[in-house]
Amino acid sequence: MKHYLLLSLIPLCLVLFNSCESSSSETPTPPSNTGVVFPNAKYTSVTAYHFEDLKGDPIISKEGVLNPTIKKEKVLTEEETNSFLATINNRKTYGGLYTRCFKPRLGLVFYNENKAVAHISICFECSQQTAFPLIKAYEETPVATHGYSEEGFRKLTSFCDNLGFGQCGE
């Protein structure tokens, strides 16, 4: 009886082992949500906003509505935009610790004509951000160190201060 049971299991095992795909020579496909070089969209202007959302909502809602807590705004020059993008797309900007308060104070919206095509909201209190689309340099950083590095924090708070905004990480 034992031999009969053992013999009947052999074909079953062969079928199961042969149906498995071999991945020894294939490279796994990376996940599709690994982020982009921000903003990854054509834009005609960029506006920075000083806002104070204590509920943790970003500068633009999922419905595409601008946050109602805006205190001040400034249309950025090309130089200011390039400076910000160089910082936010640099992996060295990230790598620090963070907390979970998320009360964003700085938001940037990239517009193509009058339509928002990308946006980022930054909380200096907890060293966190939300962005659409996701930022590659941020997404490639281990989750435990998604906060800003010392250098990244300094550059972002300096950028905010130079805009004449308040609550820039003090």
Helices and strands as residue ranges (DSSP letters): H 2-19, E 45-51, E 70-75, H 78-88, G 91-93, E 94-96, E 106-112, E 115-123, E 128-132, H 136-139, G 143-145, E 147-148, H 150-162
